[in-house]
Amino acid sequence: MKTVKFLTGGELGDTIVAGGVLQLAAKEKNERFEFYCNSAYHSIFDGNPYITCLPFDANKETDITFLYPSQYYKKYNVNIWHLHIAQRYSMQMGFFIDESYTLDIYQDNAIIKNQPKEKTVAINLYSRQPDRRHVPDVIFDDEILPLILELGYSPIFVGACGTFDYKSTTDLREIINILKETTLFIAPISGLEFIASCLNTRTMLFSSSVPYYRDCHFKNIIPIQPIGDYSNFEILSDRIEICEPLGYSKNNDIYNIESIKNRIKEELL
């Protein structure tokens, strides 16, 4: 049995995607893994025949240690920002995969892709770092939500809602099904955005203070950044998508709301 951990613990999105990569590696190589990760996420792997979760231990010597791109660059002087997050982890195990396979760990079918069935918009308002990763309150409550309803779409809330009193689900499998069937996902940089990327779900991403190049690995992204930033997203296909800056400040006082609303209309009409 091989042992594996993140260098610094790993948050929800990283744990979900890395877990999927581990399961695929286990199936291909007929191996099992002891995964030293955040105890809060151990229930994700309950009953998994390939992965046994143990509490994260920074001092534990493991066969595989997953590195974030900044950590990988510091150690090897190699930039892996351009890789999809699933490929970042599979590459560190010696192989590359189609990222759509990574959620096989949570579903019966091997390949899952976004196939909108209803006129819905999925919304994740806050990440685990709400001070710098969130959908601004003023923009959402006063502008985005009324527009979604006006266009005849139903909002479905997933993940954390912060101070908003919206009914939201935090069940992982339910969230995957919602993101698989929704027309558009609106979110900050978060673990749920990672899942949406694996599903190839069209995502309007509020990147806030995080530079655009940190998320060039995501497909189907509409980046919304602080005004003045230039957004050049390299999509994993045969093209480079140049995105005009749509933005806001993390203090909600500078943003191009009309551009944001126009882009939502383009996606939903």
C-alpha positions as CSV (number, residue, x, y, z in Angstrom):
1,M,0.0,0.0,0.0
2,K,1.4,3.4,-1.0
3,T,1.1,6.5,1.1
4,V,0.3,10.0,-0.1
5,K,-0.4,13.5,1.3
6,F,-0.4,17.1,0.4
7,L,2.6,19.1,1.4
8,T,0.3,21.5,3.3
9,G,-2.9,19.6,4.0
10,G,-5.1,20.3,1.0
11,E,-8.5,22.0,0.9
12,L,-11.8,20.6,-0.3
13,G,-11.3,21.1,-4.1
14,D,-7.8,19.7,-4.1
15,T,-8.8,16.7,-1.9
16,I,-11.8,15.9,-4.2
17,V,-9.8,16.0,-7.4
18,A,-6.7,14.4,-6.0
19,G,-8.9,11.6,-4.5
20,G,-10.3,10.9,-8.0
21,V,-6.8,10.8,-9.4
22,L,-5.7,8.3,-6.8
23,Q,-8.7,6.1,-7.4
24,L,-8.0,6.0,-11.2
25,A,-4.3,5.2,-10.5
26,A,-5.4,2.4,-8.1
27,K,-7.6,0.9,-10.7
28,E,-5.0,1.1,-13.4
29,K,-2.1,-0.2,-11.3
30,N,-4.0,-2.5,-8.9
31,E,-2.8,-0.5,-5.9
32,R,-4.3,0.9,-2.7
33,F,-3.4,4.2,-1.0
34,E,-3.3,5.6,2.5
35,F,-4.3,9.2,2.0
36,Y,-3.1,11.6,4.8
37,C,-5.5,14.5,4.4
38,N,-7.7,17.0,6.3
39,S,-10.0,15.0,8.6
40,A,-12.9,17.1,7.7
41,Y,-13.0,15.5,4.3
42,H,-12.5,11.8,5.2
43,S,-16.2,11.1,4.8
44,I,-15.9,11.7,1.1
45,F,-14.0,8.4,0.9
46,D,-16.2,6.3,3.2
47,G,-16.4,2.8,1.8
48,N,-13.9,3.4,-0.9
49,P,-12.1,0.2,-1.7
50,Y,-8.9,1.9,-2.9
51,I,-8.3,4.8,-0.5
52,T,-8.0,4.7,3.3
53,C,-7.9,8.2,4.8
54,L,-5.7,9.1,7.8
55,P,-5.3,12.4,9.6
56,F,-2.9,14.8,7.9
57,D,0.6,14.8,9.4
58,A,3.0,17.3,8.1
59,N,6.0,15.3,9.4
60,K,4.8,12.0,7.8
61,E,7.2,10.6,5.2
62,T,5.0,9.4,2.2
63,D,5.7,7.8,-1.1
64,I,3.9,10.6,-2.9
65,T,3.6,14.3,-1.8
66,F,1.3,16.4,-3.8
67,L,2.6,20.0,-4.4
68,Y,0.6,23.1,-5.4
69,P,2.0,24.9,-8.5
70,S,3.8,27.5,-6.4
71,Q,5.4,24.7,-4.3
72,Y,6.2,22.7,-7.4
73,Y,7.9,25.7,-9.1
74,K,9.9,26.4,-5.9
75,K,11.2,22.8,-5.8
76,Y,11.7,22.1,-9.5
77,N,11.7,25.5,-11.2
78,V,9.0,24.2,-13.5
79,N,5.7,26.1,-14.1
80,I,2.6,23.9,-14.0
81,W,0.0,26.6,-13.8
82,H,-1.1,25.9,-17.3
83,L,-2.3,22.4,-16.4
84,H,-5.8,21.5,-15.2
85,I,-5.8,20.7,-11.5
86,A,-6.5,17.0,-12.2
87,Q,-3.5,16.9,-14.6
88,R,-1.3,18.6,-12.0
89,Y,-1.8,15.8,-9.6
90,S,-1.8,12.9,-12.1
91,M,1.4,14.3,-13.6
92,Q,3.0,14.1,-10.2
93,M,2.1,10.4,-10.1
94,G,3.6,9.9,-13.6
95,F,0.6,9.9,-15.9
96,F,-1.9,12.3,-17.6
97,I,-5.6,11.9,-17.6
98,D,-8.7,13.4,-19.1
99,E,-10.0,15.6,-16.2
100,S,-13.6,14.5,-16.8
101,Y,-12.6,11.1,-15.4
102,T,-11.7,12.4,-12.0
103,L,-15.2,12.5,-10.6
104,D,-15.7,8.8,-11.3
105,I,-15.1,8.4,-7.6
106,Y,-18.5,10.0,-6.8
107,Q,-20.6,8.6,-9.7
108,D,-21.4,5.3,-11.3
109,N,-20.7,6.5,-14.8
110,A,-17.1,6.9,-15.9
111,I,-17.3,10.2,-17.8
112,I,-19.5,13.1,-16.6
113,K,-20.1,16.2,-18.6
114,N,-22.3,19.2,-18.1
115,Q,-25.7,18.7,-19.9
116,P,-28.2,21.4,-18.9
117,K,-31.7,20.1,-18.4
118,E,-33.5,22.9,-16.7
119,K,-33.3,26.7,-16.8
120,T,-31.2,27.0,-13.7
121,V,-28.2,29.0,-12.5
122,A,-26.1,27.4,-9.7
123,I,-24.6,29.9,-7.3
124,N,-21.8,29.6,-4.7
125,L,-21.4,32.8,-2.8
126,Y,-18.5,32.2,-0.5
127,S,-15.4,30.0,-0.3
128,R,-13.5,29.0,2.8
129,Q,-11.5,32.2,2.5
130,P,-14.5,34.6,2.4
131,D,-12.5,37.8,2.9
132,R,-10.9,37.5,-0.6
133,R,-12.9,34.8,-2.3
134,H,-16.6,35.7,-2.6
135,V,-19.3,37.0,-4.8
136,P,-19.7,40.6,-3.7
137,D,-22.9,41.1,-1.6
138,V,-24.0,44.4,-3.3
139,I,-23.5,43.1,-6.8
140,F,-25.3,39.8,-6.2
141,D,-28.3,40.9,-4.1
142,D,-29.0,44.1,-6.0
143,E,-28.0,43.2,-9.6
144,I,-27.3,39.6,-10.4
145,L,-30.1,37.8,-8.6
146,P,-32.9,40.1,-10.0
147,L,-31.4,39.7,-13.5
148,I,-31.4,35.9,-13.2
149,L,-35.0,35.9,-12.2
150,E,-36.0,38.4,-14.9
151,L,-34.5,36.1,-17.5
152,G,-36.6,33.2,-16.4
153,Y,-34.0,31.2,-14.6
154,S,-34.2,29.6,-11.2
155,P,-31.2,30.1,-8.8
156,I,-29.9,27.0,-7.0
157,F,-27.5,27.7,-4.1
158,V,-24.6,25.4,-3.3
159,G,-21.9,25.6,-0.7
160,A,-21.5,28.5,1.8
161,C,-23.9,31.5,1.6
162,G,-22.2,33.7,4.2
163,T,-24.7,36.1,5.8
164,F,-27.3,35.5,3.1
165,D,-30.4,33.6,4.2
166,Y,-30.6,31.3,1.2
167,K,-31.4,27.6,1.3
168,S,-28.3,25.9,0.1
169,T,-27.0,22.3,-0.1
170,T,-23.5,21.2,1.0
171,D,-23.9,17.6,0.1
172,L,-21.2,16.8,-2.4
173,R,-23.0,14.3,-4.5
174,E,-26.0,16.6,-4.7
175,I,-23.8,19.5,-5.7
176,I,-22.2,17.4,-8.5
177,N,-25.6,16.6,-9.9
178,I,-26.7,20.2,-9.8
179,L,-23.5,21.4,-11.5
180,K,-23.9,18.6,-14.1
181,E,-27.3,20.0,-15.1
182,T,-27.2,23.7,-14.6
183,T,-26.8,26.3,-17.5
184,L,-24.4,28.6,-15.7
185,F,-22.4,28.5,-12.4
186,I,-21.6,31.7,-10.6
187,A,-18.9,31.4,-7.9
188,P,-15.7,32.7,-6.4
189,I,-12.5,30.6,-6.7
190,S,-13.3,27.6,-4.5
191,G,-13.4,23.9,-4.3
192,L,-16.8,23.9,-6.1
193,E,-15.3,25.7,-9.0
194,F,-12.8,22.9,-9.3
195,I,-15.6,20.4,-9.5
196,A,-17.4,22.5,-12.1
197,S,-14.2,22.5,-14.2
198,C,-14.1,18.7,-14.2
199,L,-17.7,18.7,-15.3
200,N,-17.0,21.3,-18.1
201,T,-19.7,23.6,-16.6
202,R,-19.8,27.2,-17.9
203,T,-18.6,29.2,-14.9
204,M,-18.7,32.9,-14.2
205,L,-15.7,33.3,-11.8
206,F,-15.2,36.1,-9.4
207,S,-11.4,35.9,-9.0
208,S,-11.2,38.8,-6.6
209,S,-7.6,39.4,-5.5
210,V,-6.3,36.2,-7.0
211,P,-4.3,36.9,-10.3
212,Y,-5.8,35.5,-13.5
213,Y,-2.9,33.3,-14.3
214,R,-3.6,31.2,-11.2
215,D,-6.7,29.8,-12.9
216,C,-5.6,29.4,-16.5
217,H,-6.2,25.6,-16.1
218,F,-10.0,25.9,-16.0
219,K,-12.2,25.3,-19.0
220,N,-15.3,27.3,-19.7
221,I,-14.4,30.2,-17.5
222,I,-15.7,33.7,-17.7
223,P,-13.3,35.6,-15.5
224,I,-14.4,38.6,-13.5
225,Q,-11.5,40.5,-12.0
226,P,-10.7,43.9,-10.4
227,I,-11.1,46.6,-12.9
228,G,-7.8,47.3,-14.7
229,D,-6.6,43.7,-14.8
230,Y,-6.0,42.1,-18.1
231,S,-7.5,38.7,-18.4
232,N,-5.7,36.2,-20.7
233,F,-7.0,32.7,-20.0
234,E,-5.4,29.8,-21.7
235,I,-8.2,27.3,-22.2
236,L,-7.3,23.7,-22.6
237,S,-8.3,23.3,-26.2
238,D,-6.9,24.5,-29.5
239,R,-7.3,28.2,-28.8
240,I,-6.4,31.0,-26.4
241,E,-9.3,32.9,-25.1
242,I,-8.7,36.6,-24.5
243,C,-11.2,38.0,-22.0
244,E,-12.0,41.6,-21.6
245,P,-11.6,42.8,-18.0
246,L,-14.9,42.6,-16.1
247,G,-14.3,43.4,-12.5
248,Y,-14.9,44.7,-9.0
249,S,-12.8,45.4,-6.0
250,K,-12.9,43.1,-3.0
251,N,-14.4,46.0,-1.1
252,N,-17.4,46.2,-3.5
253,D,-16.7,49.9,-4.4
254,I,-15.3,49.5,-8.0
255,Y,-16.8,47.2,-10.5
256,N,-18.2,47.2,-14.0
257,I,-21.7,46.0,-13.2
258,E,-23.1,46.6,-16.7
259,S,-20.5,44.5,-18.3
260,I,-21.1,41.7,-15.8
261,K,-24.9,41.9,-16.5
262,N,-24.4,41.9,-20.2
263,R,-22.2,38.9,-20.0
264,I,-24.8,37.0,-18.0
265,K,-27.4,37.9,-20.6
266,E,-25.1,36.5,-23.3
267,E,-24.9,33.2,-21.5
268,L,-28.5,32.8,-20.7
269,L,-30.4,34.3,-23.7
